[in-house]
């Protein structure tokens, strides 16, 4: 573990017992998403317990959630391994995005039309613009995910937010796998989408969200077909 990682892991005494499984879940999830844990890599309970300074109990409690959301797989006699992302997984992801992200954009625009503030969304947009300008692939991936997360928050739909939890993780993971996309073009689409949302233009926001997902699908699928297993 790096010095930075050590600094970000609180001691068990600083975390309520019931929250330790959540801490383990978030720690493992982030390392699967950013590629620190590689597909097929075994995640050993003993090693994880030593690294996070916890018992194996919260690890065993966190693993079912990680598996249900597609981050790990549990194999007979091998234990937990990092789940691969396949081409079929990405196809399914885009189908779900085409439905739920359009709904999120529509609801967010409705909220803005009723007076909700889009200030935080525009701040996320500015951060993404800076990352694109600097051509920083890692920051572009992170800022893009945060922008989409903010649209979801602005939608003010708790049910949709809950449904999107595993989807958001898969999207972030995909952003880290596929870094060769046209960042400038995608950011232009983000700018138009955010403008429609904050101006309360519901139908335009929905149409732009669908166009954005389809453009992303068009650019992404040829890349993942080269990089990922079918």
Order of alpha helices (4+ residues) and beta strands (2+ residues): alpha-alpha-beta-alpha-alpha-beta-beta-alpha-alpha-alpha-alpha-alpha-alpha-alpha
